[in-house]
Amino acid sequence: MKASMVSRNLLATLKIKMPVIQAPMLGWATPAMAAAVSNAGALGAIGIGGMNAEDARAVIRATRALTDKPFNVNLFCHRRAISDPSCEARWLEYLEPHFARFQSRPPTTLRDILSTFGDDDAVLTMLLEERPAVVSFHFGLPEPTAIAALRDAGIVLFATATNRQDAERIADAHIDAIVAQGAEAGGHRGTFDPAAADEMLGTATLVRLLARENALPIIAAGGIMDGAGIAAMLALGAQAAQLGTAFVVTDESAASAADRAALLDRESRTAFTKAVSGRLARGIESPFTRLGQDPACPPIPDFPIAFEAARALAGAAKAHGSSDYDVRWAGAAVRLARAMPAAELVAVLMQETVDAVGSLQDEFAR
């Protein structure tokens, strides 16, 4: 979409009625979830990071079969992993006692098993053929030629920023909106350079900074679970709020019964860990988070090489009836999660947002 065609009003640009965007949670967000959210007047999303072109096309078409409304298709734009066989061998040795719990052994080697959009021409071609309404980028940006091709196809583009520097790069790249991901967000930090110093700015701080310093529409993401949170982010200058954890326990989610129980447990706590994938991510406290916190923990292999070991360990545990090593990404406000159909959650969120704004107006009118 040409810059002159993009409205400063993000909702008008997206042709949605509500400032609610469902996060594209790879593995949990389903076509049914995305379609239900979009049909309810918000913006649904699916994640295709790491998929090949034809598998990604099938997911897009499955979503389109359930809705004629806009939805977002999310891609990973991480740099290719740098393999370090010595580091990887030490990591597998460190994990060996955990595999032994389930009469198993770790893999003998680790591989980079997750493709990146940065060098996947087949996925770009597929997107230009399918033309979803929105495409979003996580972990960085693709090449300028890919951005230009997607824009010329009339696709609205989002990209995630966790700091001011990445937001500036997004603006310079002619992306249409910035997803301001605060430290409260569940899942992987979208930082462009995972080796750079991370201020871990909270969502409110990041949104306010970016809204004051950047002309692009801001989408707040991280720790937002209800209408009061949405209203707060709109007051800080965001044009919409992106919610992920809030949608994980909806009826249309691919979350397992054990996942749902953990996320609805009011005693659940979250923590950051690199032990799952090699990149910092927030999830429910688990053996994985404790692995990364152990003083004996060796350096963790590069993202996404480490993920192959995590997947193998979770599989070994599952084969013995244990979900201890399942990965449950969740935001800091997970204890506010509510189970209901996705469309109902959208309606509840909007009523809560209206009520929160109205209550504040009434308070100051006294």
FENLINHU-V37558 format. One line per field, one symbol per residue. phi: phi as a letter, one per 40 degrees, with the letter a starting at -180 (. if undefined). A space follows every 10 residues. Layout:
BEGIN
phi = ???
END
This chain:
BEGIN
phi = .cdccccccc ccccgbcbcb bccccdgbcb dccdcccccc hbbcabbbdg ccdccccccc cccccbabcc abbbbcbccc cbcbdccccc cccccdcccc dbfbbcdcab bcbbcbcdbb ccccdccccc fccbbbbbgi bccdcccccc cccgccbbac bbaccccccc cccgccabcc ccccccgccc dcbccccbcf ccccccdccc ccbbccdbbc ahgcbacccc dccccchcca bbbbddcccc dccccccccc ccccccccbb acabccbgbc abacdadccc dcccdcccdc dcccdccccc cccccccccb gbbdbccbca cccdcccbca cccccdccdc cccccccccc cccccc
END
